[in-house]
Amino acid sequence: MIIYQLFPRVYGATPTKRCGTFSDITDDEIERIKSLSVSHIWLTGVIRHSGWRDTNPAVTKGKAGSPYAIVDYYDIDPDLADNEVNRMEEFEKTVERIHSHGLKVIIDFVPNHLAREYKGDFTDENFYVLENQKFVAPTENACNYYEFPAKATGNDVFSPTPSLNDWYDTVKLNYTNRDTWHKMLKIIQFWCGKGVDGFRCDMAEMVPVEFWRWMIAEIRKSFNIIMIAEIYQPQLYQSYVDAGFDYLYDKVGLYNTLENIYRYGQRADTISEVWKNLNGLDDNMLRFMENHDEVRLASRFFMRKPENAFPFVALSALMNRGPFMIYNDQEYGENAEDSDNGKTSIFDYTYIKIKNLQIFDFYKNLLHFRESHPAIMHGAFYDLMWANPWYDNFDPQYVYAFLRYYGDDKLLIVINFNLNESRNVTVAIPDDARKLIGGCDEKYNVELKPGDVFLHTIK
C-alpha cells in the first residue's frame, strides 16, 4: 500500500476559490496521484464537522472548524459540495471515480469524541457528564455558549474548564455504555455501504481495545475493510493488532527517530532500535514523514527545503514492507509558508501555493522504485549497522545501510543523513547476510554526496 492523504478542503482551493470541493478530484488528478504508485486515497475531513455553518464560535477551532469535531456522522460536510443539497451524491460519485482508476478509498472514523454541538442520536448516557457543573469555554466569546451540565472534553479532560490547548471543541464518548458500541458499529456500516474501503481511526488508543475487537469482527462479517489505527503507545501495539487492525501509526518510532536525527544530531544507527523495539510488527506499521498533524518538511520550522527531506523520506519508504503515506502536496514541496507553525491549517481555509515539479519527480521515482522491486514490496530486511562499526571506514553517526532481498531481487541501500558533507564509506556484508541473499561481494565502496541515497541492485 501507498496511501495519499488528500484533504479536499485544501486540495482544490485557490486564491479565488476559498474551499476545495469533490469536483476538484478530477480524473486527471486521480491519474496524477496514481502515477506516484499510490494504491489508496485517504479523503480527510469529509464527514460533517464543526465550522461556521454548524457550531458556535466559542466551541469552534478556526473558521472552517476541526475535521475531527464531528457534527453529524451520517452527513457530508457541505463545504465540499458544489451543490450542498447533493453533497452525499457528490461524495458517492467521487468514490466511484477513484474506484474507476483502480484505487481504493479510506476515510476518517472518529470514535473517541464528537463536536460539542453534535446533531445526531447520542444522548447524555453516551458521554461523561460532569454533574452540576457548567462548561466554560476557554475562548474570548465563551459567554455566548451555554452547556449545563458540562461534558468531559475529548482529550480526557474531566473538568468543566478545559484550556485552549485542549480539544475544547469536542466531548468524549463513553464506552462503558454498550449503546455507544452499537451506535458506532452502525456508523461504520453506513460508510462501508457507500463504497468506502477502509478507515483511518482517529486516536484509536483512547477507545477500549475490547470495543475494537468486537466491532472489527462484526464489520468484517459483511465488508472486507482496511483498518488503520492512530496510536502513539508502543506498549499497546500488539493488542491493537490482535484486535484486528491491519496497520498502526509509526510515529513515536521511525518518524520521531528521523526527526531527531535531523533536528538534534541523533546517531543514524539508532534507527536499528526502531525495528528491534517493534518485536516483529514491522509489516503492521504505517510509515510517513508528513500528515495533517505534522510540520511540513519544507517549512522554515523543520527542514527548510524539500530536498533536505529526501534521505529521510527514502528511508521511511524503503526500509520495510508496510504501507507508506504522503500528505496533500508533499510531493510538490509545500512549505506552509503563511502559517505560524509550519503546518497546513486544518481549522481554517487555506490553499497550496507551491508546485515544484522537480520535487514531484523525486517522489514519483522513489515510489516507482519501491513498487517495482519485489525486494521492497515483499522482501526481507537485513540491518547492516552491526557489521559496520565506526572504526572500519564507516560513519554510523550519519550513514545507515541495509539490505532488502526477495528471490533474485537483491538491493543494497545506503543513506547519508549529513546534508552538508560527503561520505566515502566501505560497507561490509557479513557471511550470514551473503548466505541469506544467495551471494554477493564481501564489501562495497560507496561514495555518498550530502543527503545522498545509494540504491544498488546486487547481481
C-alpha positions in Angstrom: 0.0 0.0 0.0 1.0 3.6 -0.8 -1.6 6.0 0.7 -2.1 9.6 -0.5 -3.8 11.7 2.2 -5.9 14.1 0.4 -7.6 17.0 2.3 -10.4 18.1 -0.1 -10.9 21.4 1.6 -7.3 22.4 0.8 -6.7 20.2 -2.2 -8.9 22.2 -4.7 -8.7 25.6 -3.0 -7.2 28.6 -4.9 -6.8 32.3 -4.3 -10.3 32.7 -5.8 -11.9 29.5 -4.5 -12.0 29.5 -0.7 -12.7 25.8 -0.3 -11.9 22.8 -2.4 -14.8 20.5 -3.5 -15.2 17.0 -4.6 -15.3 18.1 -8.2 -11.6 19.2 -7.9 -10.7 15.5 -7.6 -11.0 15.0 -11.3 -10.0 12.0 -13.4 -6.8 13.8 -14.4 -5.9 14.5 -10.7 -6.6 10.9 -9.7 -4.3 9.7 -12.5 -1.6 12.2 -11.4 -1.9 10.7 -7.9 -1.9 7.2 -9.2 1.3 8.0 -11.1 3.0 8.2 -7.7 2.3 4.4 -7.4 -0.5 5.3 -5.0 -3.0 2.5 -4.2 -5.3 4.2 -1.7 -6.6 7.8 -1.3 -7.5 8.9 2.2 -10.1 11.5 1.9 -9.6 13.6 5.1 -12.3 15.6 6.7 -15.3 14.6 4.6 -17.8 13.8 7.3 -19.8 16.9 8.5 -17.8 18.6 11.2 -17.7 21.8 13.2 -17.4 25.2 11.5 -19.2 28.4 10.7 -22.3 26.7 9.4 -23.0 24.4 12.4 -21.2 25.4 15.6 -20.9 28.3 18.0 -17.6 30.2 17.5 -16.9 29.7 21.2 -16.5 26.0 20.6 -15.2 26.0 17.1 -11.5 26.0 16.2 -10.9 28.4 13.3 -13.4 29.5 10.7 -13.7 26.1 8.9 -13.6 24.0 12.1 -11.8 20.8 13.0 -12.5 17.8 10.8 -12.2 15.8 14.0 -15.1 17.6 15.7 -17.9 15.6 14.1 -21.3 17.3 13.9 -23.2 14.5 12.1 -21.7 11.1 11.5 -24.2 10.4 8.7 -23.6 13.5 6.6 -21.0 15.0 4.3 -19.5 18.4 5.1 -21.4 20.9 2.9 -18.3 23.0 2.2 -17.1 20.1 0.0 -20.0 20.1 -2.4 -20.7 22.3 -5.5 -24.4 21.9 -4.6 -24.7 21.2 -0.9 -28.1 19.7 -1.4 -26.5 16.9 -3.4 -23.4 16.6 -1.2 -23.8 12.9 -0.4 -24.3 12.1 -4.1 -21.2 14.2 -5.0 -19.2 12.2 -2.4 -20.5 8.9 -3.8 -19.6 9.9 -7.3 -16.1 10.8 -6.1 -15.7 7.3 -4.5 -16.9 5.8 -7.8 -14.4 8.0 -9.8 -11.5 6.9 -7.6 -12.5 3.3 -7.9 -12.7 3.6 -11.7 -9.0 4.3 -11.7 -8.2 1.1 -9.7 -7.6 2.9 -6.4 -9.3 2.4 -3.1 -10.8 4.9 -0.7 -10.1 5.5 3.0 -11.9 8.0 5.2 -11.7 9.0 8.8 -13.5 7.2 11.6 -13.6 9.4 14.7 -14.8 7.2 17.6 -13.4 8.9 20.7 -15.1 12.3 20.6 -17.8 14.4 18.9 -18.3 18.1 18.4 -20.0 19.7 21.4 -23.0 20.6 19.3 -23.4 17.2 17.7 -26.7 16.9 16.0 -27.3 13.1 16.0 -28.9 10.5 18.2 -26.4 10.4 21.0 -27.7 11.2 24.5 -26.1 12.1 27.8 -25.7 8.4 28.5 -23.2 8.2 25.7 -20.9 10.9 27.2 -19.2 11.6 30.5 -21.4 14.2 32.2 -20.0 16.4 35.0 -23.0 16.7 37.2 -24.0 20.2 38.5 -21.1 21.9 36.7 -21.3 24.5 33.9 -19.0 24.2 30.9 -16.8 27.3 30.4 -15.1 27.6 27.0 -11.5 28.9 27.0 -12.2 31.3 24.2 -12.8 35.1 24.3 -16.5 34.7 23.4 -17.1 31.9 26.0 -20.2 33.7 27.3 -22.0 33.1 24.1 -22.1 29.4 24.6 -24.2 27.5 27.3 -23.6 23.9 28.3 -25.1 22.5 31.6 -24.2 20.1 32.8 -20.8 20.1 31.3 -19.4 17.1 29.4 -15.8 15.8 29.6 -13.6 17.1 26.8 -12.3 14.8 24.1 -8.7 14.5 25.2 -9.8 13.0 28.6 -10.2 16.4 30.4 -12.8 15.7 33.1 -13.2 19.3 34.0 -15.7 21.9 33.0 -12.9 24.4 32.2 -10.6 23.0 29.5 -7.7 25.1 28.3 -7.1 26.4 24.8 -4.6 23.6 24.3 -7.2 21.0 25.0 -9.8 19.7 22.5 -12.3 22.0 24.0 -14.5 21.9 20.8 -15.2 18.2 21.5 -16.8 15.9 24.1 -15.6 12.4 24.9 -17.7 9.4 24.2 -18.4 6.9 27.0 -17.6 3.2 26.1 -18.7 1.8 29.4 -22.2 2.1 27.8 -22.7 -0.7 25.3 -25.2 1.5 23.5 -22.2 3.6 22.3 -20.6 0.4 20.8 -23.7 -0.4 18.7 -24.1 3.2 17.6 -20.5 3.3 16.4 -20.9 0.0 14.6 -24.0 1.3 12.8 -22.0 4.4 11.7 -19.1 2.4 10.2 -21.6 0.0 8.5 -23.2 3.1 6.9 -20.0 4.3 5.3 -19.0 0.8 4.1 -22.3 0.8 2.3 -21.2 3.9 0.5 -18.2 2.0 -1.0 -15.6 3.1 1.4 -12.7 0.5 1.5 -11.1 1.4 4.8 -10.8 3.7 7.8 -8.1 5.7 9.5 -9.3 5.5 13.1 -8.6 8.8 14.9 -7.0 8.4 18.3 -7.8 4.7 18.4 -5.8 4.2 21.5 -8.2 6.3 23.5 -11.0 3.8 22.8 -11.0 0.5 24.6 -9.4 -2.3 22.7 -12.3 -4.6 23.7 -14.6 -2.4 21.5 -12.2 -2.6 18.6 -12.0 -6.4 18.8 -15.8 -6.7 18.8 -16.5 -4.0 16.2 -13.9 -5.1 13.7 -15.1 -8.7 13.9 -18.7 -7.6 13.4 -18.0 -5.3 10.4 -15.8 -7.9 8.7 -18.7 -10.3 8.6 -20.1 -8.2 5.8 -17.2 -6.0 4.5 -13.6 -6.6 3.7 -12.1 -3.3 5.0 -8.7 -2.0 5.9 -8.3 -0.6 9.5 -5.6 1.8 10.4 -5.1 3.0 14.0 -3.7 6.3 15.0 -1.8 5.2 18.1 1.2 6.5 20.0 1.8 4.0 22.8 4.1 1.1 21.7 3.0 -1.0 24.7 -0.4 -1.2 23.1 0.7 -2.1 19.6 0.3 -5.9 19.9 -3.1 -5.7 21.5 -4.5 -3.4 18.8 -3.1 -5.7 16.0 -4.6 -8.7 17.8 -7.9 -6.7 17.9 -8.0 -6.7 14.1 -6.1 -3.5 13.0 -4.1 -4.0 9.8 -1.8 -1.1 10.4 -0.7 1.3 13.1 1.0 4.7 13.0 4.8 4.5 13.3 5.1 8.0 14.8 6.9 7.6 18.0 9.3 5.0 16.5 10.6 5.8 13.0 9.2 9.3 12.4 10.4 10.7 15.7 13.8 9.0 15.3 14.3 10.5 11.8 13.1 13.9 13.2 15.7 13.7 16.0 18.5 12.8 13.5 17.8 15.9 11.6 17.0 18.3 14.5 19.3 17.1 17.2 22.1 15.1 15.6 20.9 11.8 16.9 23.0 9.0 15.5 21.8 7.2 12.4 22.5 3.8 13.9 19.7 4.4 16.4 17.3 3.6 13.6 18.2 0.0 14.3 16.4 0.3 17.7 13.2 1.1 15.9 12.7 -2.2 14.3 14.1 -4.1 17.3 11.5 -2.5 19.5 8.7 -3.5 17.2 9.2 -7.1 18.1 8.1 -8.4 14.7 5.3 -5.9 14.0 7.3 -4.1 11.2 4.8 -5.1 8.5 1.9 -3.6 10.5 3.4 -0.1 10.8 2.3 2.8 8.5 5.3 5.0 7.8 5.1 8.7 6.8 7.1 11.9 7.1 4.1 14.2 6.8 0.4 14.1 7.7 -2.1 16.8 8.8 -0.8 16.8 12.3 2.9 17.3 11.5 5.1 20.2 10.5 5.6 20.4 6.7 9.0 19.0 5.8 9.9 22.0 3.7 8.8 24.6 6.2 11.1 27.1 7.9 10.2 25.3 11.2 11.7 22.0 10.0 13.9 21.1 7.1 13.6 24.4 5.2 14.0 23.0 1.8 12.1 20.0 0.4 15.4 18.5 -0.9 16.7 18.2 2.6 13.9 15.7 3.3 14.9 13.3 0.6 17.1 10.9 2.6 14.6 10.8 5.4 11.7 10.1 3.1 13.7 7.5 1.3 14.5 5.6 4.5 10.8 5.7 5.6 9.6 4.4 2.2 12.2 1.7 1.6 13.1 0.2 5.0 10.0 -2.1 5.4 7.2 -3.8 3.6 4.5 -2.0 5.5 2.5 0.9 3.9 3.9 4.3 3.2 1.9 7.6 3.1 2.4 11.0 1.7 0.3 14.1 2.5 -1.5 16.6 0.4 1.1 18.3 -1.9 4.1 16.9 0.0 5.1 15.7 -3.4 5.4 19.3 -4.6 7.4 20.5 -1.6 4.6 22.5 0.1 6.1 24.6 3.0 3.0 26.2 4.7 4.9 29.5 4.4 2.0 31.6 5.6 1.4 29.6 8.8 2.9 30.4 12.2 3.8 26.8 13.0 4.8 25.2 9.7 1.6 23.2 9.3 -1.1 23.5 6.7 -4.1 24.6 8.8 -6.8 22.0 9.3 -9.0 24.6 11.1 -9.1 27.5 8.6 -9.5 27.9 4.8 -6.2 27.9 3.0 -4.7 26.7 -0.2 -1.5 25.2 -1.5 0.9 27.7 -3.1 3.9 25.6 -4.3 4.1 23.3 -7.3 7.7 22.2 -7.7 7.8 19.6 -10.4 11.4 18.6 -9.6 10.2 17.5 -6.1 7.3 15.7 -7.7 9.8 13.8 -9.9 11.8 12.7 -6.8 8.6 11.3 -5.2 7.5 9.7 -8.4 10.8 8.0 -9.0 11.2 6.9 -5.4 7.8 5.4 -5.1 8.0 3.7 -8.5 11.3 2.2 -7.4 9.5 0.9 -4.3 6.6 -0.6 -6.2 8.7 -2.1 -9.0 11.1 -4.0 -6.7 9.8 -7.2 -5.1 12.6 -6.9 -2.6 10.9 -3.8 -1.2 7.2 -4.8 -1.6 7.6 -8.4 -0.5 11.1 -9.0 0.6 13.1 -9.3 3.9 15.2 -6.6 5.6 18.7 -7.0 6.9 20.3 -4.3 9.0 24.0 -3.9 8.2 24.8 -1.5 11.0 26.1 -4.1 13.5 28.7 -5.2 10.9 29.9 -1.7 10.1 31.4 -0.1 13.2 32.7 3.4 13.3 36.4 2.5 13.2 36.2 0.5 10.0 35.8 3.2 7.4 32.1 3.7 8.2 30.2 6.6 9.8 27.2 5.4 11.9 26.6 9.0 13.1 25.3 9.9 9.6 25.2 6.8 7.5 22.6 4.0 7.6 23.0 0.8 5.5 20.7 -2.2 4.9 19.8 -4.9 2.5 16.4 -5.8 1.0 16.0 -9.1 -0.8 13.4 -11.3 -2.4 14.5 -14.1 -4.7 16.8 -12.7 -7.4 16.0 -9.1 -6.5 18.7 -8.0 -4.0 19.3 -4.4 -3.0 21.9 -2.6 -1.0 20.7 0.7 0.2 23.0 3.2 1.9 21.8 6.7 3.0 23.8 9.7 4.1 21.8 11.9 6.5 24.5 14.6 6.6 23.2 17.4 4.4 26.4 19.3 4.3 29.2 16.7 3.9 30.0 13.9 1.6 30.9 10.4 2.9 33.1 7.7 1.3 32.4 4.5 3.2 33.1 0.8 2.9 30.0 -1.3 3.6 30.8 -4.8 4.8 28.3 -7.6 4.1 28.7 -10.3 6.8 28.8 -14.0 6.0 25.3 -14.8 7.2 23.8 -12.0 5.1 25.6 -13.2 2.0 24.2 -16.7 2.5 20.7 -15.3 3.1 20.6 -13.4 -0.1 22.3 -16.0 -2.2 25.8 -14.4 -2.5 27.3 -11.0 -3.1 30.6 -9.2 -2.6 32.1 -9.0 0.9 32.5 -5.2 0.7 31.2 -2.3 -1.3 32.9 1.0 -1.6 30.2 3.7 -1.7 30.6 7.4 -2.4 27.9 9.5 -0.9 27.1 13.1 -1.6 25.4 15.2 1.1 21.9 13.8 1.6 22.6 11.0 -0.9 20.5 7.9 -1.3 22.5 5.0 -2.8 20.4 2.3 -4.4 22.4 -0.6 -5.7 21.0 -3.8 -7.3 23.2 -6.7 -6.4 23.8 -9.1 -9.3 
